[in-house]
């Protein structure tokens, strides 16, 4: 399943806060590769982005463009029956 790299959420984002782009790091420890869905929600719960990703065993790095407007957002990663969330702050 999805394991923590640097925090209890299982997802590490850098930089956070961010301005233009964001790297999402996550570790997959299971013996099988998996597909996942990475969603970004705004502060009122509207989904603004959806990306299907292929995760491999070990550390995965996903480079994302950040939302255009400054504010607080939430990343949601779903893989199988697991779901992990992390707060993201976008500045101008």
N, C-alpha and C positions, 0 to 999 in steps of 0.2 A: 503494500500500500504506500501511500504518501507519507513520508517521514519529515520531521523537522530538520531544517538546516541550521537556522539561527534563532528561531523563535518557536513558541508553542503552537502556532498556527499551521506549520508545515510549509509555509510559503515565505520566502525571503525576497523583498523588493528593494531595488537600489537604483537611483537615489530616491529617498522618500523623506521630505517633500521633493517633488520633481518639477521640471519646467516643460521639456519637450519629449523625452523618451524615458523608458523605464525598462530595466532588466528584471525579469521574474526568474528566480532560481527555486527549484524544488528537487528533492531526492526521491527516487523510486527504488525501493528495496526488494520488491517482490521478484520472483524469478521469471516473470513474464512481462513483455512490453504491453503497454495499454494506451488506449485512446482517452482523451479528456476533453472537456469543454471549459474554456476560460471566458467568463463573462465579466463585464464592467457595468456597474450600476451607479447612478448619480445619487445624491443625498436624499432624494424623495422616492427612491426605489425603482426608477425607470431604467430598464436595460438599455445601454447605449452602445454596447459592443458585444460581439460573440465570435469566438475563434475556436475551431476544432484543432486540436493538437495531438501529435503522436509523441508519447512519452517512452523513453527507453530506460533501462536499468541504469542507476547511477544518478549523477546530477544533470538536470536539464536546465538550459538557459533559454528563455523566451524573451525576445526583444519586442516591446510594444510601443507604439506611438501613444502618447497620452491624450486624453480628451482636450479639446480646444479651449474650453473655459476653465478658469481657476475655480477651485472648490474642493470639496471632499467627495471621494468616490470609494467604491468597494469592489475589490476583485473577488470573484467566486470561481473556484476551480472544482469541477466535479469529475471524478474518475471512478467508474463502477458505482459502488455504494458509498464512497467517501466524498465528503464535501469540505473544502477548506476556504476560509475567508480572510482577507486582510484589508485594512483601511489604507487608502492612498490619498495624499494631499497634492494637488496640482496648484502651483503658484504661477504668477505672471512674470 
